[in-house]
Amino acid sequence: MSKQLLLIEPDRVLGAIYARALEQAGFEVIAAQNAEQAIYAADSVTPDSIIMEWEMPGHNGSAFLYEMRSHADWSEIPVIVHTRLQAESLAKFEGALAQLGVVEVLYKSTHRLQTLINRVNEHLPVAV
Amino acid sequence: MIYPPEGSGVGKGQEALLLSVAEQLKQPLLYIARSSELALMEDELDRSVLRDMESHAAMALKLLDSYILGVGVASQQAALELESVSLSALLSDVAHELSPLAKQYDVELEVMLDGKYGPVMSHPQALRAALHSLGGVIVGLPTNQRQTIMRLGAHKTDIGIVTGVYHSSMHRLPGVKGIAEDPKRAERRQPFAEIGGGSAAGVFVAQQLFRCMQTSLDLRRHKGLQGFAATLQPSKQLALL
């Protein structure tokens, strides 16, 4: 059974490319464009991993993660931040990123699709 | 080519605009970079991916052209010379240019001219560039709707012909009553974070172009949709209606 990923990407066209690459790598992708859609998804699915843009319409990533971590089922899911921001813009969130269980930060400008796929695989929880 | 005059430096507003444009250009470049990477990972070449890449490249080039036009006029500190322009023809042309991008975002594109009026006083190249820049930003607005509409519209009011670009999910800009009322937004890295993945540079490029045409850009409503629009004055030239 394929692993489920929740992909939160505000740009629908860019999101479709990431989803296609992840699907080809064997994942099932649930796509959301913003925090609202992602939280809505929490009612019906518990993904194995979350890939999210930090800058989302109406919210930043920390607001979403605080909300998400308050759901018991979602408290341990590994989160990869995959962002168009640069490292210095995220520096002020360093504490929050660690506290909220972000396992990796990838930058869209420099990290290729294959790197994203590799990192997702590395951080997936191991089945007991 | 435009060069800042030696020793003059670049004004703070222009610096913010330049940063915003650079930030916005990441989106098409990311699209092209990741699409080509994906195409190389696949066994068969999907030609529709090439078409989509071409439309993103065209959008990026147009944004740069519009930015250069606006900065060029602003640096001369002179308004553009206005002439009589047919809105219906111009809006249809812009819609045609935006249609490949609208298709990618699954957005229905419409042109709506409400009421009868003749040509307006404007600068055709700048007006086209401004509307195109607005459309390029607004088309990617996140939406939960089954049917998303982007409209290039014009309607007559007591003070002139209001012309702009509207979107069915534009209500996601709560509390913003007008760009002019919140100038600090332009200084932020992502001044219209509500719009989605970019810096919305096209809005500020359009704002600059409209200023050069002696008008301003504001949030407006048109037949149930919200969007960005400017008021243009009717031409006194006789029109064949």
Interface residues (C-beta under 8 A of the other chain):
Chain A: E9 P10 D11 R12 V13 L14 I17 Y18 R20 A21 Q24 Q33 N34 E36 Q37 E53 E55 M56 P57 G58 R84 S89 K108 S109 R112 L113 Q114
Chain B: K26 Q27 L30 Y31 R34 S35 E37 L38 M41 E42 D52 Q104 Y105 D106 G140 P142 T143 N144 R172 R189 Q190 A193 E194 I195 G196 G197 G198
